[in-house]
């Protein structure tokens, strides 16, 4: 197997607007962005704070292992092109940082651990840890904070106080 074939398949864990029935899910289903195939629902093996912040009501997974909740989301298998498009959407590595993390997935009667790419916010103001954290994001949730398209530059300023 040559190196190019080996990199054609990546597992990505999505927890926010990329999930099914959420505002950016179309990124994963648009063939112009590459291949994005739903694998399973999953949960992070570690606890993290999942918050909604900025005036655009964007969900953020703060890289603060052990704080927050076990996060529910979805695992997708994507090709190189889709991963590069997701990196553009998430403004990796300038905004979100994409890292491999353990995701628990139930297959029949057993739980498997999958290594998946997850987009985290690493550079954030400590007071964001005081925000209400959730275990499962929905733009239409009872928090009353529907997602709005944003300009990443102003959003970054909101998060890290630049």
Residue frames as a rotation matrix with the C-alpha (Angstrom) as fourth column:
UNK 1
0.584 0.812 0.000 0.00
0.812 -0.584 0.000 0.00
0.000 0.000 -1.000 0.00
UNK 2
-0.354 -0.757 0.550 1.57
0.695 -0.606 -0.387 3.28
0.626 0.246 0.741 -1.00
UNK 3
-0.844 -0.111 -0.524 1.57
0.491 -0.553 -0.673 6.35
-0.216 -0.825 0.522 1.23
UNK 4
-0.840 0.543 -0.011 -1.13
-0.494 -0.756 0.429 8.15
0.225 0.366 0.903 -0.77
UNK 5
-0.150 0.813 -0.562 -3.65
-0.022 0.565 0.824 5.32
0.988 0.136 -0.067 -0.42
UNK 6
-0.449 -0.104 -0.887 -2.90
0.805 0.384 -0.453 5.05
0.388 -0.917 -0.089 3.31
UNK 7
-0.902 0.013 -0.431 -3.92
0.233 -0.826 -0.513 8.68
-0.363 -0.563 0.742 3.85
UNK 8
-0.749 0.651 0.124 -7.20
-0.073 -0.267 0.961 8.47
0.659 0.711 0.247 1.94
UNK 9
0.242 0.887 -0.394 -9.15
0.369 0.291 0.883 7.58
0.898 -0.359 -0.256 5.05
UNK 10
-0.874 -0.408 0.264 -9.42
-0.056 -0.454 -0.889 9.67
0.483 -0.792 0.373 8.21
UNK 11
-0.020 0.869 -0.494 -11.91
0.886 0.244 0.394 9.43
0.463 -0.430 -0.775 11.06
UNK 12
-0.800 -0.131 0.586 -13.27
-0.040 -0.962 -0.271 12.76
0.599 -0.240 0.764 12.29
UNK 13
-0.365 0.671 -0.645 -15.43
0.930 0.233 -0.283 13.32
-0.040 -0.703 -0.710 15.37
UNK 14
-0.669 0.227 0.707 -17.91
0.064 -0.931 0.359 16.17
0.740 0.286 0.609 14.97
UNK 15
-0.582 0.357 -0.731 -19.78
0.812 0.206 -0.546 17.61
-0.045 -0.911 -0.410 17.95
UNK 16
-0.531 0.314 -0.787 -21.28
0.088 -0.904 -0.419 20.90
-0.843 -0.292 0.452 16.74
UNK 17
0.125 0.670 -0.732 -22.64
-0.615 -0.527 -0.587 22.44
-0.779 0.523 0.346 13.55
UNK 18
-0.554 -0.373 -0.744 -21.29
-0.825 0.367 0.431 19.62
0.112 0.852 -0.511 11.34
UNK 19
-0.801 0.301 0.517 -23.60
0.010 0.871 -0.491 17.00
-0.598 -0.388 -0.701 12.89
UNK 20
-0.680 0.656 0.328 -26.70
0.625 0.284 0.727 15.77
0.383 0.699 -0.603 11.05
UNK 21
0.354 0.934 0.052 -29.58
0.842 -0.342 0.417 18.28
0.407 -0.103 -0.908 11.14
UNK 22
0.280 -0.326 -0.903 -27.18
0.568 -0.702 0.430 21.11
-0.774 -0.633 -0.011 12.03
UNK 23
0.757 0.247 -0.605 -26.33
-0.171 -0.818 -0.548 24.25
-0.631 0.519 -0.577 9.98
UNK 24
0.096 -0.802 -0.589 -22.95
-0.949 -0.252 0.188 23.13
-0.299 0.541 -0.786 8.52
UNK 25
0.144 -0.009 0.990 -23.72
-0.098 0.995 0.023 19.44
-0.985 -0.100 0.142 7.93
UNK 26
0.955 0.292 -0.043 -23.89
-0.052 0.024 -0.998 20.18
-0.290 0.956 0.039 4.18
UNK 27
0.261 -0.939 -0.226 -20.06
-0.960 -0.276 0.039 20.46
-0.099 0.207 -0.973 4.21
UNK 28
-0.466 -0.461 0.755 -19.83
-0.514 0.836 0.194 16.73
-0.721 -0.298 -0.626 4.94
UNK 29
0.143 0.629 0.765 -22.38
0.344 0.693 -0.634 15.74
-0.928 0.353 -0.118 2.29
UNK 30
0.743 0.093 -0.663 -21.22
-0.487 -0.604 -0.631 17.97
-0.459 0.792 -0.404 -0.59
UNK 31
0.750 -0.456 0.480 -19.32
0.573 0.810 -0.127 15.76
-0.331 0.370 0.868 -3.11
UNK 32
0.695 -0.518 0.498 -17.34
0.086 -0.628 -0.774 18.85
0.713 0.581 -0.392 -4.21
UNK 33
0.482 -0.500 0.719 -15.70
-0.864 -0.407 0.296 18.72
0.145 -0.764 -0.629 -0.75
UNK 34
-0.663 -0.691 -0.288 -14.70
-0.636 0.722 -0.271 15.05
0.395 0.003 -0.919 -1.10
UNK 35
-0.093 0.578 -0.811 -16.03
0.115 0.815 0.568 11.98
0.989 -0.040 -0.143 0.70
UNK 36
-0.709 -0.030 0.705 -17.70
-0.677 -0.249 -0.692 12.15
0.197 -0.968 0.156 4.11
UNK 37
-0.158 0.615 -0.772 -19.32
-0.102 0.768 0.633 8.91
0.982 0.179 -0.058 5.28
UNK 38
0.237 0.342 0.909 -21.20
-0.932 -0.184 0.312 8.60
0.274 -0.921 0.275 8.58
UNK 39
-0.579 -0.497 -0.647 -19.76
-0.247 0.863 -0.442 5.74
0.777 -0.096 -0.622 10.68
UNK 40
-0.071 0.510 -0.857 -21.46
0.813 0.527 0.246 5.91
0.578 -0.680 -0.452 14.08
UNK 41
0.704 0.228 0.673 -22.50
-0.260 -0.799 0.543 8.08
0.661 -0.557 -0.503 16.97
UNK 42
0.013 -0.782 -0.623 -19.77
0.661 0.474 -0.582 8.39
0.750 -0.404 0.523 19.57
UNK 43
0.976 0.207 0.072 -18.72
0.066 -0.589 0.806 9.95
0.209 -0.781 -0.588 22.85
UNK 44
0.217 -0.947 0.237 -15.39
-0.575 -0.320 -0.753 11.38
0.789 0.027 -0.614 23.93
UNK 45
0.238 -0.238 -0.942 -13.40
0.590 0.806 -0.055 9.14
0.771 -0.542 0.332 26.27
UNK 46
-0.734 -0.506 -0.453 -12.27
0.676 -0.481 -0.558 12.25
0.064 -0.716 0.696 28.15
UNK 47
0.419 0.820 -0.391 -14.43
0.833 -0.518 -0.193 15.02
-0.360 -0.245 -0.900 29.58
UNK 48
-0.756 -0.557 0.344 -14.21
0.643 -0.730 0.231 18.43
0.122 0.396 0.910 27.90
UNK 49
-0.289 0.667 -0.686 -16.12
0.190 -0.663 -0.724 21.72
-0.938 -0.340 0.065 28.21
UNK 50
-0.589 0.265 0.764 -18.44
0.783 -0.046 0.620 22.16
0.199 0.963 -0.181 25.22
UNK 51
-0.317 0.408 -0.856 -19.68
0.434 -0.740 -0.514 25.74
-0.843 -0.535 0.057 25.29
UNK 52
0.331 0.403 0.853 -21.51
0.914 -0.363 -0.183 28.21
0.236 0.840 -0.488 23.08
UNK 53
0.003 -0.425 -0.905 -19.70
0.586 -0.733 0.347 31.53
-0.811 -0.531 0.247 22.81
UNK 54
-0.918 -0.395 -0.026 -19.29
0.281 -0.698 0.658 34.74
-0.278 0.597 0.753 20.82
UNK 55
-0.405 0.790 -0.460 -22.03
-0.557 -0.613 -0.561 36.84
-0.725 0.029 0.688 19.31
UNK 56
-0.348 0.224 -0.910 -22.35
-0.869 0.287 0.403 34.16
0.351 0.931 0.095 16.58
UNK 57
0.427 0.549 0.718 -23.36
-0.825 0.563 0.060 31.43
-0.371 -0.618 0.693 19.08
UNK 58
0.206 -0.479 -0.853 -20.62
-0.659 0.577 -0.483 29.06
0.724 0.661 -0.197 17.93
UNK 59
0.991 0.066 0.113 -20.09
-0.128 0.684 0.718 25.74
-0.030 -0.726 0.687 19.74
UNK 60
0.199 -0.980 -0.026 -16.53
-0.746 -0.135 -0.653 25.31
0.636 0.149 -0.757 20.97
UNK 61
0.877 -0.104 -0.470 -14.79
0.338 0.829 0.446 22.31
0.343 -0.549 0.762 22.47
UNK 62
0.616 -0.658 0.433 -12.24
-0.743 -0.669 0.041 23.77
0.263 -0.347 -0.900 24.87
UNK 63
0.239 -0.618 -0.749 -9.07
0.125 0.784 -0.607 21.77
0.963 0.052 0.265 25.31
UNK 64
-0.284 -0.232 0.930 -9.31
-0.897 -0.278 -0.344 21.34
0.339 -0.932 -0.129 29.05
UNK 65
-0.213 0.197 -0.957 -9.30
-0.106 0.969 0.223 17.55
0.971 0.149 -0.185 29.60
UNK 66
-0.712 0.011 -0.702 -11.12
0.629 0.453 -0.631 16.40
0.311 -0.891 -0.330 32.72
UNK 67
-0.772 0.506 -0.385 -13.43
-0.153 -0.736 -0.659 19.45
-0.617 -0.450 0.646 32.87
UNK 68
-0.451 0.671 -0.589 -16.96
-0.893 -0.340 0.297 19.47
-0.001 0.659 0.752 31.51
UNK 69
0.426 0.759 0.493 -18.74
-0.619 0.642 -0.452 16.43
-0.659 -0.112 0.744 30.12
UNK 70
-0.570 -0.371 0.733 -18.30
0.316 0.724 0.613 13.35
-0.759 0.581 -0.295 27.97
UNK 71
-0.368 0.366 -0.855 -19.25
-0.649 -0.760 -0.047 14.88
-0.666 0.537 0.517 24.63
UNK 72
0.099 0.505 0.857 -21.74
0.424 0.758 -0.496 13.22
-0.900 0.413 -0.139 22.29
UNK 73
-0.053 -0.123 -0.991 -21.19
-0.746 -0.654 0.122 13.52
-0.663 0.746 -0.057 18.57
UNK 74
0.911 0.377 0.167 -20.77
-0.132 0.651 -0.748 11.68
-0.390 0.659 0.643 15.30
UNK 75
-0.161 -0.969 0.188 -17.85
-0.113 0.207 0.972 9.90
-0.980 0.135 -0.143 13.66
UNK 76
0.885 0.344 -0.315 -17.30
-0.322 -0.039 -0.946 10.28
-0.338 0.938 0.076 9.92
UNK 77
0.063 -0.849 0.525 -14.80
0.625 0.444 0.642 8.67
-0.778 0.288 0.559 7.62
UNK 78
0.847 0.185 -0.498 -13.41
-0.173 -0.791 -0.587 11.29
-0.503 0.583 -0.638 5.26
UNK 79
0.556 -0.693 0.458 -10.85
0.821 0.372 -0.434 11.43
0.131 0.617 0.776 2.48
UNK 80
-0.423 -0.856 -0.298 -7.90
0.871 -0.475 0.124 13.83
-0.248 -0.207 0.947 2.18
UNK 81
-0.643 0.213 0.736 -9.93
0.346 -0.776 0.527 16.39
0.683 0.593 0.426 0.23
UNK 82
0.466 0.885 0.005 -12.74
0.343 -0.186 0.921 16.48
0.815 -0.428 -0.390 2.80
UNK 83
0.377 -0.393 -0.839 -10.24
0.912 -0.001 0.410 16.77
-0.163 -0.919 0.358 5.67
UNK 84
-0.721 -0.679 0.136 -8.60
0.692 -0.702 0.168 19.72
-0.018 0.215 0.976 3.91
UNK 85
-0.307 0.702 0.642 -12.03
0.186 -0.618 0.764 21.37
0.933 0.354 0.059 3.42
UNK 86
0.673 0.524 -0.522 -12.90
0.581 0.063 0.812 20.84
0.458 -0.849 -0.262 7.10
UNK 87
-0.157 -0.822 -0.547 -9.55
0.956 -0.266 0.125 22.41
-0.248 -0.503 0.828 8.02
UNK 88
-0.776 -0.053 0.628 -10.57
0.349 -0.866 0.358 25.47
0.525 0.497 0.690 5.98
UNK 89
0.238 0.956 0.173 -14.00
0.215 -0.226 0.950 25.64
0.947 -0.189 -0.259 7.65
UNK 90
0.799 0.064 -0.598 -12.47
0.588 0.125 0.799 25.28
0.126 -0.990 0.062 11.11
UNK 91
0.738 -0.574 0.355 -9.50
-0.404 -0.797 -0.448 27.55
0.540 0.187 -0.820 10.22
UNK 92
0.841 -0.523 0.140 -7.01
0.244 0.597 0.765 24.92
-0.483 -0.609 0.629 11.42
UNK 93
-0.043 -0.203 -0.978 -4.40
0.894 0.429 -0.128 25.57
0.445 -0.881 0.163 12.80
UNK 94
-0.731 -0.312 0.607 -4.99
0.142 -0.940 -0.311 29.31
0.668 -0.141 0.731 13.37
UNK 95
-0.132 0.788 0.602 -8.34
-0.835 -0.416 0.361 28.96
0.535 -0.455 0.712 15.12
UNK 96
0.862 0.350 0.367 -9.23
-0.484 0.784 0.388 25.37
-0.152 -0.512 0.845 15.96
UNK 97
-0.364 -0.930 -0.046 -6.44
-0.927 0.357 0.112 22.85
-0.088 0.083 -0.993 16.49
UNK 98
0.640 0.566 -0.520 -7.10
-0.648 0.761 0.030 19.41
0.413 0.318 0.854 15.03
UNK 99
-0.453 -0.764 0.458 -5.84
-0.891 0.388 -0.234 16.59
0.001 -0.515 -0.857 17.25
UNK 100
-0.279 0.299 -0.913 -6.28
-0.137 0.928 0.346 12.82
0.951 0.221 -0.218 17.50
UNK 101
-0.508 0.186 0.841 -8.41
-0.861 -0.081 -0.502 11.80
-0.025 -0.979 0.201 20.48
UNK 102
-0.985 0.167 -0.043 -10.16
0.169 0.984 -0.058 8.65
0.033 -0.065 -0.997 21.72
UNK 103
-0.383 0.924 -0.025 -13.84
-0.914 -0.374 0.158 8.34
0.137 0.083 0.987 20.84
UNK 104
-0.799 0.192 0.570 -16.03
-0.109 0.885 -0.452 5.57
-0.591 -0.423 -0.687 22.26
UNK 105
-0.367 0.658 -0.658 -18.38
-0.901 -0.075 0.427 3.95
0.232 0.749 0.620 19.75
UNK 106
-0.153 0.400 0.903 -20.89
-0.484 0.767 -0.422 1.19
-0.862 -0.502 0.076 20.47
UNK 107
-0.415 0.031 -0.909 -20.79
-0.840 0.372 0.396 -1.63
0.350 0.928 -0.128 17.90
UNK 108
0.001 0.562 -0.827 -23.45
0.042 0.826 0.561 -4.26
0.999 -0.035 -0.023 18.56
UNK 109
0.861 0.420 -0.288 -22.94
0.265 0.114 0.957 -5.19
0.435 -0.900 -0.014 22.23
UNK 110
0.238 -0.842 -0.484 -19.43
0.944 0.083 0.320 -3.86
-0.230 -0.533 0.814 22.74
UNK 111
0.930 -0.027 -0.367 -17.77
-0.044 -0.998 -0.036 -0.49
-0.366 0.050 -0.929 22.99
UNK 112
0.352 -0.837 0.418 -14.82
0.927 0.251 -0.277 0.22
0.127 0.485 0.865 20.71
UNK 113
0.389 -0.344 -0.855 -12.30
0.189 -0.879 0.439 3.04
-0.902 -0.332 -0.277 21.00
UNK 114
0.580 -0.185 0.793 -11.59
0.805 -0.019 -0.593 4.83
0.124 0.983 0.138 17.73
UNK 115
-0.366 -0.726 -0.583 -8.77
0.607 -0.661 0.441 7.29
-0.705 -0.193 0.682 17.14
UNK 116
0.405 0.627 0.665 -10.42
0.911 -0.334 -0.240 10.32
0.072 0.704 -0.707 15.54
UNK 117
-0.745 -0.491 0.452 -9.50
0.489 -0.862 -0.131 13.83
0.454 0.124 0.883 14.58
UNK 118
0.347 0.799 -0.492 -11.24
0.937 -0.322 0.138 16.37
-0.048 -0.508 -0.860 16.83
UNK 119
-0.149 -0.333 0.931 -11.21
0.412 -0.877 -0.247 20.17
0.899 0.347 0.268 16.45
UNK 120
0.255 0.115 -0.960 -10.36
0.965 -0.089 0.246 21.86
-0.057 -0.989 -0.133 19.75
UNK 121
0.659 -0.187 0.728 -9.89
-0.086 -0.981 -0.174 25.45
0.747 0.052 -0.663 20.89
UNK 122
0.232 -0.672 -0.703 -6.59
0.891 0.436 -0.124 25.59
0.390 -0.598 0.700 22.77
UNK 123
-0.840 -0.539 0.060 -5.98
0.490 -0.802 -0.342 29.33
0.233 -0.258 0.938 23.04
UNK 124
0.114 0.952 0.283 -8.88
0.445 -0.304 0.843 30.68
0.889 0.030 -0.458 25.09
UNK 125
-0.313 -0.112 0.943 -9.56
-0.628 -0.721 -0.294 33.05
0.713 -0.684 0.156 27.97
UNK 126
-0.943 -0.135 -0.304 -9.71
0.108 0.739 -0.664 31.09
0.314 -0.659 -0.683 31.26
UNK 127
-0.674 0.731 0.108 -13.08
-0.494 -0.337 -0.801 32.65
-0.549 -0.593 0.589 32.14
UNK 128
-0.206 0.597 -0.775 -14.65
-0.865 0.259 0.429 30.62
0.457 0.759 0.464 29.31
UNK 129
-0.750 -0.120 -0.651 -14.31
0.104 0.950 -0.295 27.62
0.654 -0.289 -0.700 31.63
UNK 130
-0.887 0.458 -0.058 -16.96
-0.036 -0.195 -0.980 29.27
-0.460 -0.867 0.189 33.84
UNK 131
-0.463 0.738 -0.490 -19.55
-0.879 -0.313 0.359 29.14
0.111 0.597 0.794 31.06
UNK 132
0.336 0.680 0.652 -22.35
-0.623 0.680 -0.387 26.61
-0.707 -0.276 0.652 31.05
UNK 133
-0.723 -0.614 -0.318 -21.01
-0.671 0.514 0.535 23.43
-0.165 0.600 -0.783 29.48
UNK 134
0.440 0.897 0.032 -23.14
-0.831 0.420 -0.363 20.83
-0.340 0.133 0.931 27.71
UNK 135
-0.281 -0.536 0.796 -22.67
-0.191 0.844 0.500 17.23
-0.940 -0.012 -0.340 26.63
UNK 136
-0.338 0.269 0.902 -24.64
0.854 0.490 0.174 17.39
-0.395 0.829 -0.395 23.37
UNK 137
-0.742 -0.036 -0.670 -24.90
-0.103 -0.981 0.167 20.41
-0.663 0.193 0.724 21.05
UNK 138
-0.134 0.645 0.752 -27.88
0.985 0.169 0.031 21.42
-0.107 0.745 -0.659 18.95
UNK 139
-0.912 -0.187 0.366 -28.26
0.281 -0.933 0.223 24.81
0.300 0.306 0.903 17.28
UNK 140
-0.200 0.936 0.289 -31.97
-0.283 -0.337 0.898 24.58
0.938 0.098 0.333 18.15
UNK 141
-0.461 -0.063 -0.885 -31.41
0.662 0.640 -0.390 23.50
0.591 -0.766 -0.254 21.77
UNK 142
0.549 0.780 -0.301 -33.15
0.757 -0.312 0.575 24.93
0.354 -0.543 -0.761 24.82
UNK 143
-0.281 -0.730 -0.623 -30.21
0.850 -0.491 0.192 27.31
-0.446 -0.475 0.758 25.35
UNK 144
0.714 0.682 -0.158 -31.88
0.516 -0.665 -0.540 29.70
-0.473 0.304 -0.827 22.87
UNK 145
0.175 -0.755 -0.632 -28.59
-0.414 -0.639 0.649 30.48
-0.893 0.148 -0.424 21.10
UNK 146
0.842 0.189 0.505 -28.99
0.319 0.580 -0.750 29.50
-0.434 0.793 0.428 17.43
UNK 147
-0.143 -0.971 0.192 -25.79
0.674 0.046 0.738 29.38
-0.725 0.235 0.648 15.36
UNK 148
0.887 0.301 -0.349 -25.00
-0.037 -0.710 -0.704 32.25
-0.459 0.637 -0.619 12.98
UNK 149
0.567 -0.713 0.413 -22.41
0.740 0.220 -0.636 32.39
0.362 0.666 0.652 10.20
UNK 150
0.821 -0.314 -0.476 -19.35
0.150 -0.686 0.711 34.33
-0.550 -0.656 -0.517 11.32
UNK 151
0.650 -0.759 0.025 -16.09
-0.332 -0.314 -0.889 35.90
0.683 0.570 -0.456 10.35
UNK 152
0.604 -0.396 -0.692 -13.37
0.648 0.749 0.137 33.81
0.464 -0.531 0.709 12.02
UNK 153
-0.393 -0.843 0.368 -11.12
0.435 -0.523 -0.733 36.80
0.810 -0.128 0.572 12.64
UNK 154
-0.217 0.370 0.903 -13.59
-0.670 -0.730 0.138 38.59
0.710 -0.575 0.406 14.94
UNK 155
0.811 0.524 -0.260 -14.53
-0.222 0.688 0.691 35.29
0.541 -0.503 0.674 16.58
UNK 156
0.200 -0.841 -0.503 -10.89
0.697 0.483 -0.530 34.59
0.689 -0.244 0.682 17.44
UNK 157
-0.589 -0.380 0.713 -10.64
-0.112 -0.836 -0.537 37.98
0.800 -0.397 0.450 19.12
UNK 158
0.326 0.815 0.479 -13.72
-0.705 -0.128 0.697 37.17
0.630 -0.565 0.533 21.23
UNK 159
0.838 0.065 -0.542 -12.16
0.159 0.921 0.356 33.93
0.523 -0.385 0.761 22.48
UNK 160
0.241 -0.851 -0.466 -8.59
0.928 0.344 -0.147 34.85
0.285 -0.397 0.872 23.31
UNK 161
0.712 0.152 -0.686 -8.93
0.501 -0.794 0.344 38.52
-0.492 -0.589 -0.641 24.04
UNK 162
-0.261 -0.864 0.431 -6.53
0.938 -0.122 0.324 39.53
-0.227 0.489 0.842 21.23
